[in-house]
């Protein structure tokens, strides 16, 4: 489970926390037009993929991003 806070929209800057709101933090930056990841943790893992997939779904469907959301796998 990843808790996601949207900090800005262009580029999309996400402050994420693993497993809980106070969990280990990481930052993900995505270009909203190309959907390319511009910044991610050096040791990318399932949590990064889950966060990206959640945001990608919104972008793919042209839906506005909420200011905060929770992404989980499975």
N, CA, C and O atoms as a Tinker XYZ file with bonds, in Angstrom:
   296  protein
     1  N      0.843000   -1.167000    0.000000    73     2
     2  CA     0.000000    0.000000    0.000000    64     1     3
     3  C      0.894000    1.238000    0.000000    63     2     4     5
     4  O      1.887000    1.305000    0.725000    81     3
     5  N      0.527000    2.206000   -0.819000    73     3     6
     6  CA     1.289000    3.444000   -0.923000    64     5     7
     7  C      0.334000    4.628000   -0.766000    63     6     8     9
     8  O     -0.687000    4.710000   -1.449000    81     7
     9  N      0.672000    5.527000    0.129000    73     7    10
    10  CA    -0.088000    6.758000    0.327000    64     9    11
    11  C      0.565000    7.834000   -0.532000    63    10    12    13
    12  O      1.774000    8.053000   -0.447000    81    11
    13  N     -0.229000    8.501000   -1.354000    73    11    14
    14  CA     0.293000    9.435000   -2.351000    64    13    15
    15  C     -0.297000   10.820000   -2.124000    63    14    16    17
    16  O     -1.511000   10.974000   -1.992000    81    15
    17  N      0.573000   11.824000   -2.078000    73    15    18
    18  CA     0.151000   13.226000   -2.034000    64    17    19
    19  C      0.666000   13.907000   -3.292000    63    18    20    21
    20  O      1.857000   13.846000   -3.598000    81    19
    21  N     -0.238000   14.559000   -4.020000    73    19    22
    22  CA     0.140000   15.273000   -5.235000    64    21    23
    23  C      0.585000   16.674000   -4.832000    63    22    24    25
    24  O     -0.199000   17.448000   -4.283000    81    23
    25  N      1.847000   16.993000   -5.109000    73    23    26
    26  CA     2.432000   18.278000   -4.725000    64    25    27
    27  C      2.257000   19.307000   -5.833000    63    26    28    29
    28  O      1.947000   20.467000   -5.558000    81    27
    29  N      2.453000   18.895000   -7.084000    73    27    30
    30  CA     2.251000   19.802000   -8.219000    64    29    31
    31  C      1.817000   18.982000   -9.430000    63    30    32    33
    32  O      1.926000   17.755000   -9.438000    81    31
    33  N      1.320000   19.684000  -10.458000    73    31    34
    34  CA     0.763000   19.001000  -11.621000    64    33    35
    35  C      1.590000   19.114000  -12.890000    63    34    36    37
    36  O      1.386000   18.327000  -13.814000    81    35
    37  N      2.514000   20.062000  -12.972000    73    35    38
    38  CA     3.309000   20.180000  -14.193000    64    37    39
    39  C      4.732000   20.599000  -13.883000    63    38    40    41
    40  O      5.020000   21.795000  -13.826000    81    39
    41  N      5.630000   19.649000  -13.680000    73    39    42
    42  CA     5.418000   18.212000  -13.768000    64    41    43
    43  C      4.628000   17.701000  -12.576000    63    42    44    45
    44  O      4.457000   18.404000  -11.580000    81    43
    45  N      4.150000   16.469000  -12.692000    73    43    46
    46  CA     3.435000   15.845000  -11.579000    64    45    47
    47  C      4.472000   15.409000  -10.552000    63    46    48    49
    48  O      5.332000   14.577000  -10.842000    81    47
    49  N      4.386000   15.969000   -9.363000    73    47    50
    50  CA     5.305000   15.622000   -8.275000    64    49    51
    51  C      4.493000   14.924000   -7.194000    63    50    52    53
    52  O      3.510000   15.461000   -6.684000    81    51
    53  N      4.924000   13.725000   -6.861000    73    51    54
    54  CA     4.228000   12.922000   -5.864000    64    53    55
    55  C      5.138000   12.659000   -4.678000    63    54    56    57
    56  O      6.264000   12.188000   -4.840000    81    55
    57  N      4.653000   12.960000   -3.505000    73    55    58
    58  CA     5.322000   12.543000   -2.272000    64    57    59
    59  C      4.574000   11.304000   -1.802000    63    58    60    61
    60  O      3.373000   11.358000   -1.538000    81    59
    61  N      5.283000   10.200000   -1.698000    73    59    62
    62  CA     4.663000    8.912000   -1.398000    64    61    63
    63  C      5.223000    8.331000   -0.104000    63    62    64    65
    64  O      6.365000    8.598000    0.271000    81    63
    65  N      4.401000    7.535000    0.567000    73    63    66
    66  CA     4.805000    6.864000    1.807000    64    65    67
    67  C      4.390000    5.402000    1.725000    63    66    68    69
    68  O      3.252000    5.082000    1.382000    81    67
    69  N      5.326000    4.526000    2.044000    73    67    70
    70  CA     5.066000    3.088000    1.986000    64    69    71
    71  C      4.328000    2.611000    3.232000    63    70    72    73
    72  O      4.696000    2.967000    4.352000    81    71
    73  N      3.298000    1.813000    3.038000    73    71    74
    74  CA     2.571000    1.074000    4.077000    64    73    75
    75  C      1.749000    1.904000    5.056000    63    74    76    77
    76  O      0.803000    1.372000    5.637000    81    75
    77  N      2.061000    3.176000    5.266000    73    75    78
    78  CA     1.262000    4.028000    6.151000    64    77    79
    79  C      1.568000    5.486000    5.827000    63    78    80    81
    80  O      2.525000    5.788000    5.115000    81    79
    81  N      0.753000    6.376000    6.353000    73    79    82
    82  CA     0.967000    7.805000    6.110000    64    81    83
    83  C      2.319000    8.255000    6.644000    63    82    84    85
    84  O      2.917000    9.194000    6.118000    81    83
    85  N      2.798000    7.594000    7.676000    73    83    86
    86  CA     4.090000    7.943000    8.268000    64    85    87
    87  C      5.205000    6.998000    7.840000    63    86    88    89
    88  O      6.297000    7.033000    8.408000    81    87
    89  N      4.945000    6.155000    6.845000    73    87    90
    90  CA     5.927000    5.170000    6.406000    64    89    91
    91  C      7.091000    5.796000    5.655000    63    90    92    93
    92  O      7.159000    7.010000    5.465000    81    91
    93  N      8.001000    4.930000    5.235000    73    91    94
    94  CA     9.180000    5.372000    4.483000    64    93    95
    95  C      8.741000    6.176000    3.258000    63    94    96    97
    96  O      7.863000    5.752000    2.507000    81    95
    97  N      9.358000    7.332000    3.070000    73    95    98
    98  CA     8.946000    8.247000    2.003000    64    97    99
    99  C      9.806000    8.093000    0.752000    63    98   100   101
   100  O     10.986000    7.748000    0.818000    81    99
   101  N      9.176000    8.361000   -0.388000    73    99   102
   102  CA     9.910000    8.480000   -1.645000    64   101   103
   103  C      9.178000    9.476000   -2.530000    63   102   104   105
   104  O      8.000000    9.768000   -2.324000    81   103
   105  N      9.897000    9.991000   -3.516000    73   103   106
   106  CA     9.353000   11.006000   -4.422000    64   105   107
   107  C      9.331000   10.449000   -5.839000    63   106   108   109
   108  O     10.254000    9.756000   -6.267000    81   107
   109  N      8.269000   10.763000   -6.548000    73   107   110
   110  CA     8.113000   10.337000   -7.928000    64   109   111
   111  C      7.700000   11.566000   -8.732000    63   110   112   113
   112  O      6.771000   12.278000   -8.349000    81   111
   113  N      8.392000   11.816000   -9.854000    73   111   114
   114  CA     8.076000   12.959000  -10.713000    64   113   115
   115  C      7.774000   12.423000  -12.108000    63   114   116   117
   116  O      8.547000   11.647000  -12.670000    81   115
   117  N      6.640000   12.848000  -12.656000    73   115   118
   118  CA     6.160000   12.337000  -13.939000    64   117   119
   119  C      5.821000   13.501000  -14.859000    63   118   120   121
   120  O      5.209000   14.481000  -14.433000    81   119
   121  N      6.224000   13.389000  -16.134000    73   119   122
   122  CA     5.825000   14.370000  -17.137000    64   121   123
   123  C      4.374000   14.063000  -17.513000    63   122   124   125
   124  O      4.092000   12.957000  -17.975000    81   123
   125  N      3.443000   15.008000  -17.329000    73   123   126
   126  CA     2.032000   14.718000  -17.578000    64   125   127
   127  C      1.692000   14.476000  -19.053000    63   126   128   129
   128  O      0.701000   13.811000  -19.353000    81   127
   129  N      2.492000   15.001000  -19.962000    73   127   130
   130  CA     2.192000   14.831000  -21.384000    64   129   131
   131  C      2.752000   13.533000  -21.940000    63   130   132   133
   132  O      2.054000   12.809000  -22.652000    81   131
   133  N      4.011000   13.230000  -21.620000    73   131   134
   134  CA     4.634000   12.013000  -22.152000    64   133   135
   135  C      4.421000   10.810000  -21.237000    63   134   136   137
   136  O      4.612000    9.667000  -21.652000    81   135
   137  N      4.021000   11.073000  -19.983000    73   135   138
   138  CA     3.842000   10.050000  -18.945000    64   137   139
   139  C      5.166000    9.390000  -18.557000    63   138   140   141
   140  O      5.188000    8.329000  -17.932000    81   139
   141  N      6.264000   10.035000  -18.939000    73   139   142
   142  CA     7.605000    9.538000  -18.624000    64   141   143
   143  C      7.962000    9.875000  -17.179000    63   142   144   145
   144  O      7.659000   10.963000  -16.689000    81   143
   145  N      8.608000    8.927000  -16.507000    73   143   146
   146  CA     9.085000    9.160000  -15.147000    64   145   147
   147  C     10.366000    9.978000  -15.232000    63   146   148   149
   148  O     11.341000    9.552000  -15.850000    81   147
   149  N     10.362000   11.148000  -14.613000    73   147   150
   150  CA    11.515000   12.043000  -14.637000    64   149   151
   151  C     12.410000   11.852000  -13.421000    63   150   152   153
   152  O     13.617000   12.087000  -13.489000    81   151
   153  N     11.825000   11.429000  -12.317000    73   151   154
   154  CA    12.585000   11.210000  -11.082000    64   153   155
   155  C     11.921000   10.090000  -10.299000    63   154   156   157
   156  O     10.698000   10.044000  -10.165000    81   155
   157  N     12.745000    9.191000   -9.787000    73   155   158
   158  CA    12.256000    8.090000   -8.957000    64   157   159
   159  C     13.375000    7.652000   -8.026000    63   158   160   161
   160  O     14.530000    8.025000   -8.235000    81   159
   161  N     13.061000    6.877000   -7.016000    73   159   162
   162  CA    14.117000    6.409000   -6.118000    64   161   163
   163  C     15.137000    5.553000   -6.869000    63   162   164   165
   164  O     14.797000    4.874000   -7.838000    81   163
   165  N     16.368000    5.593000   -6.419000    73   163   166
   166  CA    17.423000    4.794000   -7.055000    64   165   167
   167  C     17.099000    3.311000   -7.009000    63   166   168   169
   168  O     17.322000    2.589000   -7.981000    81   167
   169  N     16.574000    2.860000   -5.882000    73   167   170
   170  CA    16.218000    1.450000   -5.737000    64   169   171
   171  C     14.715000    1.280000   -5.947000    63   170   172   173
   172  O     13.965000    1.027000   -5.004000    81   171
   173  N     14.297000    1.424000   -7.197000    73   171   174
   174  CA    12.891000    1.330000   -7.557000    64   173   175
   175  C     12.361000   -0.062000   -7.202000    63   174   176   177
   176  O     13.069000   -1.059000   -7.349000    81   175
   177  N     11.107000   -0.120000   -6.731000    73   175   178
   178  CA    10.537000   -1.388000   -6.300000    64   177   179
   179  C      9.043000   -1.422000   -6.590000    63   178   180   181
   180  O      8.525000   -0.569000   -7.311000    81   179
   181  N      8.356000   -2.405000   -6.032000    73   179   182
   182  CA     6.926000   -2.572000   -6.273000    64   181   183
   183  C      6.123000   -1.350000   -5.840000    63   182   184   185
   184  O      5.127000   -1.012000   -6.481000    81   183
   185  N      6.533000   -0.685000   -4.770000    73   183   186
   186  CA     5.795000    0.488000   -4.295000    64   185   187
   187  C      5.837000    1.621000   -5.310000    63   186   188   189
   188  O      4.839000    2.314000   -5.507000    81   187
   189  N      6.974000    1.813000   -5.949000    73   187   190
   190  CA     7.104000    2.839000   -6.988000    64   189   191
   191  C      6.208000    2.479000   -8.171000    63   190   192   193
   192  O      5.530000    3.345000   -8.724000    81   191
   193  N      6.203000    1.223000   -8.556000    73   191   194
   194  CA     5.363000    0.769000   -9.668000    64   193   195
   195  C      3.883000    0.961000   -9.368000    63   194   196   197
   196  O      3.115000    1.371000  -10.238000    81   195
   197  N      3.490000    0.665000   -8.140000    73   195   198
   198  CA     2.086000    0.826000   -7.739000    64   197   199
   199  C      1.670000    2.293000   -7.812000    63   198   200   201
   200  O      0.597000    2.611000   -8.325000    81   199
   201  N      2.510000    3.180000   -7.303000    73   199   202
   202  CA     2.207000    4.615000   -7.324000    64   201   203
   203  C      2.097000    5.113000   -8.765000    63   202   204   205
   204  O      1.165000    5.844000   -9.102000    81   203
   205  N      3.054000    4.716000   -9.620000    73   203   206
   206  CA     3.022000    5.138000  -11.019000    64   205   207
   207  C      1.757000    4.617000  -11.704000    63   206   208   209
   208  O      1.091000    5.360000  -12.424000    81   207
   209  N      1.429000    3.362000  -11.485000    73   207   210
   210  CA     0.255000    2.764000  -12.126000    64   209   211
   211  C     -1.029000    3.489000  -11.741000    63   210   212   213
   212  O     -1.904000    3.699000  -12.581000    81   211
   213  N     -1.139000    3.864000  -10.486000    73   211   214
   214  CA    -2.330000    4.584000  -10.010000    64   213   215
   215  C     -2.476000    5.916000  -10.754000    63   214   216   217
   216  O     -3.556000    6.244000  -11.247000    81   215
   217  N     -1.397000    6.668000  -10.831000    73   215   218
   218  CA    -1.423000    7.970000  -11.504000    64   217   219
   219  C     -1.613000    7.790000  -13.008000    63   218   220   221
   220  O     -2.353000    8.551000  -13.632000    81   219
   221  N     -0.953000    6.792000  -13.593000    73   219   222
   222  CA    -1.073000    6.532000  -15.025000    64   221   223
   223  C     -2.531000    6.280000  -15.407000    63   222   224   225
   224  O     -2.979000    6.720000  -16.466000    81   223
   225  N     -3.269000    5.580000  -14.558000    73   223   226
   226  CA    -4.685000    5.327000  -14.824000    64   225   227
   227  C     -5.484000    6.617000  -14.954000    63   226   228   229
   228  O     -6.336000    6.743000  -15.834000    81   227
   229  N     -5.208000    7.565000  -14.080000    73   227   230
   230  CA    -5.882000    8.867000  -14.166000    64   229   231
   231  C     -5.491000    9.587000  -15.458000    63   230   232   233
   232  O     -6.350000   10.129000  -16.153000    81   231
   233  N     -4.199000    9.591000  -15.776000    73   231   234
   234  CA    -3.726000   10.287000  -16.972000    64   233   235
   235  C     -4.292000    9.658000  -18.242000    63   234   236   237
   236  O     -4.714000   10.361000  -19.160000    81   235
   237  N     -4.297000    8.346000  -18.284000    73   235   238
   238  CA    -4.776000    7.624000  -19.460000    64   237   239
   239  C     -6.244000    7.931000  -19.742000    63   238   240   241
   240  O     -6.660000    8.006000  -20.899000    81   239
   241  N     -7.018000    8.107000  -18.685000    73   239   242
   242  CA    -8.449000    8.383000  -18.827000    64   241   243
   243  C     -8.788000    9.868000  -18.760000    63   242   244   245
   244  O     -9.957000   10.240000  -18.661000    81   243
   245  N     -7.754000   10.722000  -18.816000    73   243   246
   246  CA    -7.938000   12.176000  -18.770000    64   245   247
   247  C     -8.761000   12.630000  -17.573000    63   246   248   249
   248  O     -9.569000   13.552000  -17.683000    81   247
   249  N     -8.558000   11.983000  -16.432000    73   247   250
   250  CA    -9.249000   12.364000  -15.203000    64   249   251
   251  C     -8.342000   13.261000  -14.372000    63   250   252   253
   252  O     -7.125000   13.074000  -14.371000    81   251
   253  N     -8.914000   14.231000  -13.667000    73   251   254
   254  CA    -8.087000   15.081000  -12.800000    64   253   255
   255  C     -7.534000   14.268000  -11.630000    63   254   256   257
   256  O     -8.214000   13.397000  -11.087000    81   255
   257  N     -6.303000   14.563000  -11.257000    73   255   258
   258  CA    -5.685000   13.873000  -10.126000    64   257   259
   259  C     -6.220000   14.418000   -8.810000    63   258   260   261
   260  O     -6.287000   15.634000   -8.630000    81   259
   261  N     -6.601000   13.542000   -7.892000    73   259   262
   262  CA    -6.968000   14.020000   -6.558000    64   261   263
   263  C     -5.713000   14.494000   -5.833000    63   262   264   265
   264  O     -4.605000   14.125000   -6.220000    81   263
   265  N     -5.865000   15.290000   -4.807000    73   263   266
   266  CA    -4.689000   15.792000   -4.084000    64   265   267
   267  C     -4.029000   14.711000   -3.249000    63   266   268   269
   268  O     -2.838000   14.798000   -2.951000    81   267
   269  N     -4.784000   13.698000   -2.871000    73   267   270
   270  CA    -4.197000   12.561000   -2.161000    64   269   271
   271  C     -4.969000   11.305000   -2.529000    63   270   272   273
   272  O     -6.159000   11.356000   -2.842000    81   271
   273  N     -4.270000   10.174000   -2.485000    73   271   274
   274  CA    -4.891000    8.897000   -2.834000    64   273   275
   275  C     -4.082000    7.761000   -2.232000    63   274   276   277
   276  O     -2.959000    7.956000   -1.768000    81   275
   277  N     -4.662000    6.584000   -2.247000    73   275   278
   278  CA    -3.986000    5.386000   -1.762000    64   277   279
   279  C     -3.960000    4.386000   -2.906000    63   278   280   281
   280  O     -4.974000    4.158000   -3.567000    81   279
   281  N     -2.802000    3.795000   -3.134000    73   279   282
   282  CA    -2.661000    2.777000   -4.171000    64   281   283
   283  C     -2.240000    1.473000   -3.511000    63   282   284   285
   284  O     -1.394000    1.462000   -2.617000    81   283
   285  N     -2.832000    0.387000   -3.958000    73   283   286
   286  CA    -2.436000   -0.911000   -3.429000    64   285   287
   287  C     -2.399000   -1.921000   -4.560000    63   286   288   289
   288  O     -3.095000   -1.771000   -5.564000    81   287
   289  N     -1.596000   -2.935000   -4.393000    73   287   290
   290  CA    -1.483000   -3.936000   -5.433000    64   289   291
   291  C     -2.333000   -5.141000   -5.076000    63   290   292   293
   292  O     -2.651000   -5.393000   -3.914000    81   291
   293  N     -2.686000   -5.869000   -6.113000    73   291   294
   294  CA    -3.432000   -7.110000   -5.892000    64   293   295
   295  C     -4.861000   -7.046000   -6.283000    63   294   296
   296  O     -5.585000   -8.031000   -6.142000    81   295
